[in-house]
Amino acid sequence: MKVDNCLHATLICLGMLCFSLAIEIGKLNHFRPSLHGHHEKGKEGQVLHRSKRGWVWNQFFVIEEYTGPDPVLVGRLHSDIDSGDGNIKYILSGEGAGIIFVIDDKSGNIHATKTLDREERAQYTLTAQAVDRNTNRPLEPPSEFIVKVQDINDNPPEFLHENYHANVPERSNVGTSVIQVTASDADDPTYGNSAKLVYSILEGQPYFSVEAQTGIIRTALPNMDREAKEEYHVVIQAKDMGGHMGGLSGTTKVTITLTDVNDNPPKFPQSVYQMSISEAAIPGEEAGRVKAKDPDIGENGLVTYNIIDGDGIEMFEITTDYETQEGVVKLKKHLDYETKRTYSLKVEAANIHIDPKFISNGPFKDTVTVKINVEDADEPPIFLAPSYILEVEENLGPGAPVGRVHAKDPDAKNSLISYIIDRHTDLDRYFSISAEDGSITTTKKLDREEMAWHNISVFAYELHNRHQEAKVPVAIKVLDVNDNAPKLASSHETVVCEKPQTSEPLITITAEDKDDAANGPRFIFGLPPDMIQKPNFTLRDNRDNTASVYAKRTSFNRQTKDLYSLPIVISDGGNPPQSSTNILTIRVCGCDGNGVLLSCNPEAYVLNAGLSTGALIAILACIVILLVIVVLFVTLKRQKKEPLIVFEEEDVRENIITYDDEGGGEEDTEAFDIATLQNPDGINGFIPRKDIKPEYQYMPRPGLRPAPNSVDVDDFINTRIQEADNDPTAPPYDSIQIYGYEGRGSVAGSLSSLESATTDSDLDYDYLQNWGPRFKKLADLYGSKDTFEDDS
């Protein structure tokens, strides 16, 4: 690095010297354009006219990154009319004028006051002008020129990524492209070799190489094996200056991973596997596992297992556990230690996915021998049959033999077996079993019609080990015995018209029998001998388990007899046969001419015998009209007798309240409690009878004379008035409470409607005539403005 820095500084110094030399040459050969045309004399005194011309500038250059102590001289502006007397003033304007670039207004020298970076800005456009110093009058038109920043190699190459990741299949051929890395250089690619890059590999040989111009990384070693080494770290360098000495460089890291291909077959780590399994194992139980190793990964390492040979190929099977890549050996059928104690299997492991490029390397499979030992186990008893069906006749007494179940111990020691019935399947305890030999007998009579099948279960267990037991279902069929007589199936009643059709059956009857069909293949119908002599009805056996009943007579009279009972004898064909007598009720009914049933009521017959249908309808119409007339009459009568004065049902007596003023409307209800106007005798729930003189429920006030027992209404009212006037606790209301009390011995009598005599009017005018003057007298007594008139 020190050597590179020294070379870099040397190049900068040489560049500066060359630039300074160019400036000095420019001073000697600078253009001096004329701002104004002037005359020159020719050889013969002829005046020559030189035309006016503008500024002509060469391009100025300044080297970037200059760090000297003095400003860098960029160039000099000079006009050919400048005589050096200082009257011309040079002005600089444009990009960076006065900040980056300054001009000496007398000499026209331009200096760069700041360090420039070409990568930030490559050139600046400026404008130069010469003016009169005193008047600022332009002496020449403005002219533009460009200052270019000259590049130096001050930027190293940079890669697009600091780290790259790439994959390439293992076993790839030499020269297989892996990845392309790219670097860039900020220096000027058009000036020198500052941006000319060359790639090289610093780390990763001899496995990989890189192309110098493109940066493409390729494999350099054949048959790289992922199983040997999966990941490689490669360092790539990019150097400018075409890779020559003094150039700048940058590096990047590339991680290359070899991807897997199926280049390895599965291999068993051992040649024989030993396994064992109990003879008590059930199908599906695992006996053991085998595993073939495959160094490949992913789908290339997937292995499947198969049993291809061996004497246990019918007893065992193998499946693949794809999570662990193991072969699981499982039991397929029940084992018997006493029959066969060892089995041998030949198991093959093979890849699921095979790469055709590597088939030539050999078969991608492997085989192994699996030996399985069967272990002895204390097995439960085994019944000779998986289920039993036994038969027994019904109606047999206790102890009747049903059948036998049999079990044995499969073990070599052949233990003794004992039997019991599962009482959960024989709750009523119809059966018992011999514990020694498994013989089943009945404990009570069986009825096939009640239960035709009995399903029980029998346990067999070893005497020395109660836990070793077996269970077998036993179905017991109860055989039928002809012990039930047949009877009518459904209908026990029918009807017959008074004039029946003797050729048509009244009813077709069927029978039912609880016994099995084998004990009564068909029913036989008949009449008792005494009924055969009676000519009323007859019966015909249809010989298809049905019979038809016919009327023997052509006419019946239900007034004489409306109900007949016909006994029918039904027999079955069992051995011995069973029979029963069933009563068929036949009712005599009235029918029309077509045999359609009209009525079976004898009373209706009487009515129907005397009157025709039209007459009956006329009678009903008259009855309806009479009912309507009666209803209208009653309604009109009630409307005529409506009372002129409606009295309340609960109390027909009146309360008279008089006032000395007109009242205050709603204010009266706000001024005092209306409850005080109520009957004081009924405040506490006690309401005295109003048809007798009320008795005092309190002590009489001082100064008041109690009313005599024979008081009249007038005296009673006066007593109440004096009592209210002399009571200091009573409110000063201008009112009087009049109780519905008639007093004793009143000529008006009772006001109760229950005792009133019925008249043409609901008003009792005698009552009003007697009490009218009394009401008027009361009004005059209390000074009321209202008067009572005698309406009598």
C-alpha positions in Angstrom: 0.0 0.0 0.0 2.9 2.4 0.7 4.3 1.8 -2.8 0.9 2.5 -4.3 0.5 5.7 -2.4 4.0 6.8 -3.5 3.2 6.1 -7.1 0.0 7.9 -6.8 1.7 11.0 -5.4 4.3 10.9 -8.1 1.7 10.8 -10.9 -0.1 13.7 -9.4 3.1 15.7 -9.3 4.0 14.9 -12.9 0.5 15.9 -13.9 0.8 19.2 -12.1 4.2 20.0 -13.8 2.8 19.2 -17.2 -0.2 21.4 -16.6 1.9 24.3 -15.4 4.1 24.0 -18.5 1.0 24.0 -20.7 -0.1 27.2 -19.0 3.2 29.0 -19.6 3.1 28.0 -23.2 -0.4 29.3 -23.3 0.8 32.7 -22.0 3.3 33.0 -24.9 0.8 32.0 -27.5 -2.5 33.4 -26.1 -4.9 34.9 -28.4 -5.4 38.6 -28.4 -8.6 39.4 -30.0 -9.4 42.9 -31.0 -12.3 44.5 -29.4 -12.3 47.3 -31.9 -11.1 47.4 -35.5 -8.1 49.7 -36.3 -6.1 50.7 -39.3 -2.7 49.6 -40.4 -0.6 51.1 -43.3 0.5 48.9 -46.1 3.8 49.0 -47.9 2.6 51.6 -50.3 0.7 53.6 -47.7 -2.5 51.8 -48.4 -4.7 51.7 -45.4 -5.7 48.2 -44.5 -8.8 47.5 -42.5 -8.8 44.5 -40.1 -12.3 43.2 -39.3 -13.5 42.9 -35.7 -13.4 39.5 -34.2 -14.7 38.0 -30.9 -13.0 36.0 -28.1 -11.4 32.8 -29.1 -10.7 30.4 -26.2 -9.0 27.2 -25.8 -10.5 24.7 -23.3 -9.1 25.1 -19.8 -8.3 22.2 -17.5 -7.8 21.8 -13.8 -6.7 18.6 -12.1 -9.1 17.2 -9.4 -8.1 16.6 -5.9 -5.3 19.2 -5.9 -4.2 19.9 -2.3 -1.4 22.4 -2.8 -0.8 25.4 -0.5 -1.6 28.0 -3.3 -4.7 28.3 -5.5 -4.3 26.5 -8.8 -3.9 28.7 -11.9 -6.5 27.6 -14.3 -5.7 30.1 -17.2 -5.4 33.7 -18.2 -7.8 36.0 -20.0 -6.3 38.7 -22.1 -7.6 41.1 -24.8 -5.4 42.4 -27.6 -6.6 45.9 -26.8 -5.2 45.7 -23.4 -2.1 48.0 -23.4 -1.3 47.1 -19.8 -2.2 50.5 -18.4 -4.8 49.0 -16.2 -7.8 50.6 -17.9 -9.3 47.3 -18.8 -11.2 45.3 -16.2 -11.8 41.6 -16.6 -15.1 40.2 -15.2 -15.9 36.4 -14.7 -19.4 35.0 -14.3 -21.1 31.7 -14.6 -20.9 28.4 -12.7 -18.7 28.6 -9.6 -17.6 32.2 -10.4 -16.4 34.0 -7.3 -16.7 30.9 -5.2 -14.7 28.2 -6.9 -13.1 30.3 -9.6 -11.8 33.9 -9.1 -10.2 36.2 -11.6 -7.7 39.0 -11.2 -9.5 41.9 -12.9 -6.3 43.5 -14.0 -4.2 40.6 -15.3 -7.1 38.2 -16.2 -5.6 35.3 -14.4 -8.1 32.7 -13.2 -7.4 30.6 -10.1 -9.3 27.6 -8.5 -9.7 28.3 -4.8 -11.2 24.9 -3.8 -10.4 21.3 -4.3 -12.5 19.9 -7.1 -13.8 16.4 -7.5 -14.6 15.2 -11.0 -16.9 12.5 -9.7 -19.1 15.2 -8.3 -18.9 17.6 -11.3 -16.8 17.1 -14.5 -16.9 20.6 -16.0 -18.0 24.2 -15.4 -19.3 26.8 -17.9 -18.1 30.4 -17.3 -18.5 33.7 -19.1 -15.6 36.2 -19.6 -16.0 39.9 -20.3 -13.7 42.9 -20.7 -15.0 46.4 -19.7 -13.7 49.8 -19.2 -12.6 50.2 -15.7 -13.8 53.7 -15.4 -17.1 53.6 -17.2 -17.8 49.8 -17.1 -18.5 50.1 -20.8 -18.1 46.7 -22.4 -15.0 46.7 -24.7 -15.7 43.2 -26.1 -18.9 41.1 -26.1 -19.2 38.4 -23.5 -17.8 35.0 -24.4 -18.3 31.5 -22.8 -15.6 29.0 -22.1 -15.4 25.6 -20.3 -13.2 24.6 -17.5 -12.9 20.8 -17.4 -11.9 18.9 -14.3 -9.2 16.5 -15.2 -9.6 13.0 -13.8 -7.0 11.2 -11.6 -7.3 7.6 -10.3 -8.8 8.4 -7.0 -11.7 5.9 -6.8 -11.2 2.2 -6.2 -13.5 -0.4 -7.8 -16.7 -1.3 -5.8 -18.8 -4.4 -6.1 -22.5 -4.2 -6.3 -22.8 -6.5 -3.2 -20.5 -7.1 -0.4 -21.4 -10.8 -0.2 -22.7 -13.1 -2.9 -24.4 -16.5 -2.6 -24.5 -19.0 -5.3 -25.4 -22.7 -5.9 -24.0 -25.3 -8.2 -24.8 -29.0 -8.4 -22.2 -31.4 -7.1 -20.4 -33.5 -9.7 -20.6 -30.6 -12.2 -18.2 -30.5 -15.2 -15.2 -28.2 -15.1 -16.1 -24.8 -16.4 -19.7 -24.8 -15.3 -20.8 -21.2 -14.7 -21.6 -20.5 -11.1 -22.3 -16.7 -10.8 -21.2 -13.4 -12.3 -19.9 -10.7 -10.0 -19.8 -7.1 -11.2 -17.8 -4.1 -9.9 -17.9 -0.4 -10.9 -15.3 2.4 -10.8 -16.3 6.1 -10.4 -13.3 7.4 -12.3 -13.6 8.6 -15.9 -13.6 5.6 -18.3 -12.7 7.9 -21.2 -9.5 9.2 -19.7 -6.7 6.7 -19.2 -7.1 3.4 -17.5 -8.5 4.7 -14.2 -11.8 2.8 -14.8 -10.5 -0.2 -16.7 -11.1 -3.2 -14.3 -9.6 -6.7 -14.2 -11.0 -9.5 -12.0 -9.0 -12.1 -10.2 -9.6 -14.8 -7.6 -7.8 -14.4 -4.3 -9.4 -17.4 -2.4 -11.2 -20.5 -3.7 -8.5 -22.2 -5.8 -8.3 -24.8 -7.1 -12.1 -25.4 -7.0 -13.2 -22.3 -8.8 -11.9 -19.7 -11.3 -13.0 -16.3 -12.5 -12.9 -14.7 -15.9 -10.7 -11.5 -15.8 -12.9 -9.3 -18.0 -16.4 -10.5 -17.2 -16.2 -11.6 -13.5 -17.9 -14.9 -14.3 -17.0 -17.6 -11.7 -16.7 -21.2 -13.0 -16.0 -24.6 -11.5 -12.3 -25.6 -11.9 -12.2 -29.0 -10.3 -14.2 -32.1 -11.5 -16.5 -34.3 -9.4 -16.8 -32.1 -6.4 -18.7 -34.1 -3.8 -21.3 -32.5 -1.6 -21.1 -35.3 0.9 -17.3 -34.5 1.2 -17.7 -30.7 1.4 -20.8 -28.8 0.9 -19.9 -25.1 1.1 -17.0 -23.0 -0.3 -15.9 -19.4 0.4 -14.4 -17.6 -2.6 -12.8 -14.0 -2.6 -12.8 -12.1 -5.9 -10.8 -8.9 -6.5 -11.4 -6.2 -9.1 -8.5 -3.9 -9.9 -8.4 -0.7 -12.1 -5.5 0.6 -14.3 -6.0 -2.6 -16.3 -4.7 -4.6 -13.4 -1.2 -2.9 -13.6 0.8 -1.8 -10.7 -0.4 1.4 -9.0 -4.1 0.6 -9.7 -6.7 0.6 -7.0 -8.7 -2.6 -6.1 -11.8 -3.8 -4.3 -12.9 -7.3 -3.2 -16.1 -9.3 -2.5 -16.9 -12.6 -0.9 -18.9 -15.3 -2.7 -20.3 -18.3 -0.7 -20.9 -21.2 -3.1 -23.0 -24.2 -2.0 -22.9 -27.5 -3.8 -26.5 -28.8 -4.3 -27.3 -32.4 -3.9 -27.8 -34.9 -6.7 -28.7 -38.6 -6.2 -25.3 -40.0 -6.5 -25.4 -42.4 -3.5 -27.5 -45.5 -3.1 -29.0 -46.4 0.3 -26.9 -48.8 2.5 -27.8 -50.9 5.5 -25.2 -50.5 8.2 -25.5 -54.2 9.1 -26.4 -57.4 7.3 -28.8 -59.0 9.8 -31.5 -57.5 12.1 -32.8 -59.4 15.1 -36.4 -58.8 16.4 -38.9 -60.4 18.7 -42.6 -60.2 19.3 -45.1 -61.9 21.6 -47.5 -64.3 20.4 -50.2 -62.3 22.2 -49.6 -59.3 19.9 -52.5 -58.2 17.8 -52.2 -57.4 14.0 -50.7 -54.0 13.4 -48.4 -54.1 16.4 -44.8 -53.2 15.7 -42.1 -55.9 15.8 -39.1 -53.7 15.0 -37.4 -51.2 12.7 -34.7 -51.2 10.1 -32.9 -48.2 8.5 -30.8 -47.8 5.4 -28.5 -44.8 5.4 -28.4 -42.5 2.3 -26.0 -39.5 2.5 -28.1 -37.7 -0.1 -30.6 -35.1 1.2 -34.1 -34.1 0.2 -36.0 -36.2 -2.3 -32.7 -37.8 -3.3 -32.4 -39.3 0.1 -35.9 -40.7 0.3 -36.0 -44.5 0.8 -38.8 -47.0 0.5 -38.8 -50.5 2.0 -40.3 -53.8 0.8 -40.3 -57.4 1.9 -39.2 -59.4 -1.2 -38.7 -62.9 0.3 -38.8 -65.0 3.5 -41.0 -67.5 5.3 -42.7 -64.6 7.2 -43.9 -62.7 4.2 -47.5 -63.8 4.9 -47.3 -62.9 8.6 -45.5 -59.6 8.5 -45.5 -56.4 6.5 -43.2 -53.4 6.4 -44.1 -49.7 6.0 -41.9 -46.6 5.6 -41.7 -43.9 8.2 -40.8 -40.9 6.0 -40.0 -38.7 9.0 -37.3 -41.0 10.3 -36.6 -42.8 7.0 -37.0 -46.1 8.8 -38.7 -49.3 7.7 -41.3 -50.4 10.3 -41.9 -54.2 10.5 -45.5 -54.9 11.7 -47.5 -58.0 12.5 -50.1 -58.8 9.8 -51.7 -62.0 11.3 -52.0 -63.6 14.8 -49.0 -65.6 15.9 -48.9 -69.0 17.7 -45.8 -69.8 19.7 -46.8 -73.4 19.8 -47.0 -73.6 16.0 -44.0 -71.6 14.8 -41.4 -69.8 16.8 -39.1 -68.0 14.3 -39.6 -66.2 11.0 -37.1 -64.8 8.4 -37.6 -61.8 6.1 -35.6 -60.3 3.3 -36.1 -56.5 3.2 -35.0 -54.3 0.3 -34.4 -50.5 0.6 -34.4 -48.4 -2.6 -34.4 -44.7 -3.5 -37.7 -43.3 -4.7 -36.1 -40.7 -7.1 -33.2 -41.8 -9.2 -30.9 -39.6 -11.3 -30.4 -41.2 -14.8 -26.9 -39.8 -15.0 -25.7 -42.1 -12.2 -27.6 -45.3 -13.0 -24.4 -46.6 -14.5 -22.7 -46.4 -11.1 -24.8 -49.5 -10.0 -28.3 -50.3 -8.5 -29.6 -47.7 -6.0 -30.9 -50.3 -3.6 -29.7 -52.6 -0.8 -31.1 -55.7 1.0 -30.9 -57.0 4.5 -32.1 -60.1 6.4 -34.5 -59.7 9.3 -35.0 -62.6 11.8 -38.1 -62.4 14.1 -38.5 -64.6 17.2 -41.9 -65.4 18.6 -42.1 -65.2 22.4 -44.4 -67.4 24.4 -47.3 -65.7 26.3 -50.0 -66.8 28.7 -52.9 -66.6 26.3 -56.6 -66.6 27.3 -58.8 -69.5 26.4 -60.1 -69.9 22.9 -63.6 -71.0 22.1 -63.9 -73.6 19.4 -66.4 -71.4 17.6 -66.6 -67.6 17.3 -70.3 -67.8 18.3 -73.0 -70.4 19.1 -76.6 -70.9 18.1 -78.6 -73.3 20.4 -82.2 -74.4 20.4 -84.7 -75.4 23.1 -88.5 -76.0 23.1 -90.8 -73.7 25.0 -92.8 -74.7 28.0 -90.1 -77.2 29.3 -89.5 -77.2 33.0 -86.3 -76.1 34.8 -83.2 -78.1 33.9 -84.0 -78.7 30.3 -80.8 -79.1 28.2 -80.0 -76.3 25.8 -76.5 -77.0 24.4 -72.8 -76.7 25.2 -70.0 -74.3 24.6 -66.3 -75.4 24.6 -63.0 -73.6 25.0 -59.4 -74.6 25.4 -56.1 -73.2 26.7 -53.9 -72.6 23.6 -50.7 -72.6 25.8 -48.6 -75.7 26.1 -49.4 -76.2 29.7 -53.2 -76.6 28.8 -54.7 -75.1 32.0 -58.2 -76.1 33.2 -61.1 -74.0 32.0 -64.1 -72.8 33.9 -67.3 -71.2 32.5 -69.8 -68.6 33.7 -72.7 -66.7 32.1 -72.5 -63.0 31.8 -75.4 -62.0 34.0 -75.7 -58.6 32.3 -77.0 -60.5 29.3 -79.3 -62.8 31.3 -80.9 -60.4 33.8 -83.9 -62.7 34.4 -81.7 -65.7 34.9 -83.4 -68.0 32.4 -80.2 -70.2 32.0 -77.4 -71.7 34.0 -74.1 -73.3 32.9 -71.9 -76.0 34.2 -68.6 -74.5 35.2 -66.7 -77.8 34.3 -67.9 -78.6 30.8 -69.9 -75.6 29.6 -73.3 -77.3 29.4 -76.2 -74.8 29.4 -79.7 -75.7 30.9 -82.9 -73.7 31.6 -83.8 -72.5 35.1 -87.5 -71.7 34.3 -90.1 -72.2 31.6 -89.6 -70.4 28.4 -92.4 -68.8 26.3 -91.7 -68.3 22.7 -94.6 -65.9 22.3 -93.0 -63.7 25.0 -89.4 -63.9 23.8 -88.4 -66.0 20.8 -84.6 -65.4 21.1 -82.3 -65.1 24.1 -78.9 -63.6 23.5 -76.4 -64.3 26.3 -72.6 -64.2 26.6 -70.4 -66.9 28.2 -67.0 -66.3 29.8 -64.3 -69.0 29.8 -61.3 -68.4 32.1 -58.2 -70.3 33.4 -58.6 -71.6 36.8 -55.1 -70.6 37.9 -55.4 -67.1 36.3 -58.8 -65.5 36.5 -57.6 -62.6 34.3 -57.0 -64.8 31.3 -60.6 -65.1 30.0 -62.5 -65.2 26.7 -66.0 -64.2 25.8 -68.3 -65.8 23.2 -71.9 -64.8 22.2 -74.6 -67.5 22.5 -78.0 -67.1 20.7 -80.7 -69.4 22.1 -83.8 -70.0 19.9 -87.0 -71.0 21.7 -88.8 -73.5 19.5 -92.5 -73.1 19.1 -95.1 -75.5 20.5 -98.8 -75.2 19.4 -100.1 -73.8 22.7 -102.1 -70.8 21.5 -105.6 -70.9 19.8 -106.3 -68.6 16.9 -108.7 -65.7 17.3 -110.3 -63.0 15.2 -107.7 -60.6 13.9 -109.5 -57.3 14.0 -113.2 -56.6 13.5 -115.7 -58.1 16.0 -118.8 -56.2 14.7 -120.6 -55.7 11.5 -124.1 -54.5 10.3 -126.9 -56.0 8.2 -129.6 -54.1 6.4 -133.2 -54.9 7.2 -133.5 -56.1 3.6 -130.1 -57.5 2.9 -128.6 -59.0 -0.2 -128.1 -62.6 0.6 -125.6 -63.1 -2.2 -123.2 -60.4 -0.8 -121.1 -61.1 2.3 -121.7 -59.0 5.3 -118.1 -59.2 6.3 -114.9 -61.1 5.5 -113.0 -62.1 8.7 -109.4 -63.1 9.3 -107.7 -64.7 12.2 -104.4 -64.5 14.0 -102.3 -67.0 15.9 -99.4 -66.2 18.3 -97.8 -69.6 17.4 -95.4 -70.1 14.6 -96.8 -70.6 11.1 -95.4 -74.2 11.3 -98.0 -75.0 13.9 -100.9 -73.7 11.9 -100.3 -73.4 8.2 -104.0 -72.4 7.7 -107.1 -71.5 9.7 -110.4 -73.4 9.7 -113.6 -71.4 10.2 -117.0 -72.8 11.2 -120.2 -72.3 13.2 -121.2 -74.3 16.3 -123.7 -77.1 15.6 -126.6 -75.3 17.3 -126.0 -72.3 15.1 -126.2 -74.3 11.9 -129.9 -75.0 12.6 -130.7 -71.3 12.9 -131.5 -69.7 9.6 -130.4 -66.1 10.4 -126.7 -66.2 9.2 -124.3 -68.6 7.6 -120.5 -68.7 7.2 -118.3 -69.9 4.3 -114.6 -70.8 4.7 -112.7 -69.3 1.8 -109.8 -71.7 2.5 -107.3 -68.8 2.3 -107.2 -68.1 6.0 -110.4 -65.9 5.6 -114.1 -66.6 5.9 -117.2 -64.7 4.7 -120.4 -64.2 6.7 -123.7 -64.0 4.8 -127.3 -63.2 5.8 -129.5 -66.2 5.5 -132.8 -64.3 5.8 -134.1 -61.7 3.3 -135.6 -59.5 5.9 -134.9 -58.3 9.5 -136.9 -56.0 11.8 -134.8 -53.9 14.1 -137.9 -53.0 16.1 -138.2 -56.6 17.0 -134.5 -57.3 17.4 -131.7 -55.0 16.4 -128.6 -57.0 17.6 -127.4 -60.5 16.9 -124.4 -62.4 18.3 -122.8 -65.0 15.9 -120.3 -67.4 17.5 -117.5 -68.4 15.1 -115.2 -71.4 15.8 -111.6 -70.9 14.5 -109.1 -73.9 14.5 -105.5 -74.1 13.5 -103.6 -76.9 11.8 -101.1 -77.6 14.6 -100.4 -80.8 16.5 -102.3 -80.9 18.6 -104.8 -78.5 17.0 -106.0 -75.5 19.0 -109.4 -73.8 18.5 -111.4 -70.9 20.0 -114.9 -69.5 19.8 -115.2 -65.8 18.9 -118.4 -63.7 19.0 -119.2 -61.6 15.9 -121.8 -58.9 16.8 -124.2 -58.1 13.9 -126.4 -54.9 14.2 -129.6 -54.4 12.2 -129.7 -51.0 10.5 -131.9 -49.1 8.1 -130.7 -48.8 4.5 -131.9 -47.1 1.3 -132.8 -48.9 -1.8 -129.2 -49.1 -2.9 -128.1 -50.7 0.3 -126.5 -47.5 1.7 -126.6 -47.4 5.4 -128.9 -44.7 6.8 -129.4 -45.3 10.5 -129.0 -48.0 13.1 -131.1 -46.2 15.8 -134.5 -47.8 16.6 -136.2 -44.4 17.6 -135.2 -43.0 14.3 -137.0 -45.8 12.7 -140.3 -44.9 14.4 -140.1 -41.3 13.2 -139.0 -42.3 9.8 -141.9 -44.8 9.5 -144.6 -42.1 10.0 -143.2 -39.1 8.2 -141.6 -38.5 4.9 -138.4 -36.5 4.5 -140.3 -33.5 3.1 -142.6 -33.5 6.2 -139.7 -33.6 8.5 -138.1 -30.6 6.8 -141.3 -28.6 7.0 -141.7 -29.3 10.7 -138.1 -28.2 11.4 -138.7 -25.0 9.4 -141.8 -24.2 11.5 -139.9 -24.7 14.7 -137.1 -22.3 13.6 -139.7 -19.6 12.6 -141.4 -19.9 16.0 -138.1 -19.5 17.8 -137.3 -16.4 15.8 -140.6 -14.8 16.7 -140.2 -15.6 20.4 -136.7 -14.0 20.4 -138.0 -10.9 18.7 -140.9 -10.6 21.2 -138.7 -10.9 24.2 -136.2 -8.4 22.8 -139.0 -5.8 22.2 -140.5 -6.3 25.6 -137.2 -5.7 27.3 -136.5 -2.6 25.4 -139.9 -1.2 26.3 -139.3 -1.7 30.1 -135.9 0.0 30.3 -135.8 2.3 33.4 -135.9 6.1 33.1 -133.4 6.5 35.9 -130.5 4.2 36.2 -129.5 3.3 39.7 -126.2 1.8 40.6 -126.4 -1.8 41.6 -124.3 -1.5 44.7 -126.3 1.3 46.4 -129.5 3.0 45.3 -129.6 5.4 48.2 -128.5 9.0 47.6 -126.0 11.4 49.2 -127.1 15.0 49.2 -124.3 17.6 49.4 -125.2 21.3 49.4 -123.0 24.3 49.2 -123.5 28.0 50.1 -121.2 29.1 47.3 -120.6 28.2 43.8 -117.5 26.3 44.6 -114.0 26.8 43.4 -113.7 24.1 40.8 -110.4 22.4 40.8 -109.2 24.7 43.6 -111.5 22.9 46.1 -109.7 19.6 45.5 -106.4 21.4 46.2 -107.7 23.4 49.2 -108.6 20.4 51.4 -108.4 16.6 51.5 -111.5 15.2 49.9 -111.1 12.1 52.1 -112.5 14.1 55.1 -115.9 14.1 53.4 -116.1 10.4 53.7 -118.1 8.6 56.2 -116.1 8.9 59.5 -117.6 5.6 60.6 -115.9 3.8 57.7 -112.4 5.3 58.1 -111.0 2.3 59.8 -112.7 -0.2 57.6 -115.9 -0.3 59.7 -119.0 0.6 57.6 -122.3 0.4 59.6 -125.4 -0.9 58.2 -127.6 1.7 56.6 -131.0 0.1 57.2 -130.7 0.6 61.0 -129.8 3.5 63.2 -126.1 3.9 63.4 -124.5 3.5 66.8 -121.8 5.7 68.1 -118.4 4.1 68.0 -116.9 6.9 70.1 -117.6 8.7 73.3 -120.2 11.5 73.0 -118.7 15.0 73.0 -119.4 17.2 76.1 -122.6 19.3 75.8 -124.2 17.1 73.2 -127.3 15.2 73.9 -127.5 11.7 72.5 -130.3 11.1 70.1 -133.2 9.0 71.4 -133.7 5.5 70.1 -137.0 6.5 68.4 -135.4 9.3 66.5 -136.9 10.3 63.1 -134.9 11.3 60.1 -135.3 15.0 60.8 -134.1 14.6 64.4 -131.2 12.5 63.3 -130.1 15.1 60.8 -130.4 17.9 63.3 -128.4 15.9 65.8 -125.6 15.5 63.1 -125.7 19.3 62.4 -125.3 20.3 66.0 -122.6 17.7 66.5 -120.6 19.2 63.5 -121.2 22.8 64.6 -120.0 22.2 68.2 -117.0 20.1 67.2 -113.9 22.3 67.3 -111.8 19.7 65.4 -114.2 19.5 62.4 -113.2 21.5 59.3 -115.3 24.7 58.7 -116.7 23.2 55.5 -120.0 24.5 54.3 -121.2 21.0 53.6 -123.3 18.3 55.2 -122.9 14.6 54.9 -126.3 12.8 54.5 -126.2 9.1 55.1 -128.5 6.8 53.2 -130.5 6.1 56.3 -134.3 6.0 56.1 -135.0 5.7 59.8 -137.4 3.5 61.5 -141.0 3.5 60.7 -140.7 5.3 57.4 -143.7 5.3 55.3 -141.6 5.0 52.2 -140.6 1.5 53.1 -137.4 -0.1 51.9 -135.5 1.2 48.9 -134.2 -2.2 48.0 -135.1 -3.3 44.6 -135.4 -6.9 45.9 -138.5 -6.0 47.9 -140.1 -3.6 45.3 -143.3 -4.6 43.7 -143.2 -4.9 39.9 -145.1 -2.1 38.1 -145.2 -0.8 34.7 -142.5 1.7 35.6 -139.3 1.1 37.5 -139.7 4.4 39.4 -141.5 4.2 42.8 -143.7 7.4 42.7 -144.9 6.8 46.2 -141.4 7.0 47.5 -140.7 10.2 45.6 -144.0 11.8 46.8 -143.3 11.1 50.4 -139.7 12.2 50.4 -139.9 15.2 48.1 -141.2 17.6 50.9 -138.5 16.3 53.2 -135.7 17.1 50.8 -137.2 20.7 50.4 -137.3 21.1 54.1 -133.7 20.1 54.4 -132.7 22.6 51.7 -134.6 25.4 53.5 -133.0 24.4 56.8 -129.4 24.8 55.5 -130.0 27.9 53.5 -129.2 26.2 50.2 -129.8 28.1 47.0 -131.0 24.9 45.4 -134.6 23.8 46.0 -136.3 20.5 45.9 -139.5 20.3 44.0 -142.1 17.7 44.6 -142.2 15.9 41.3 -145.1 13.7 42.4 
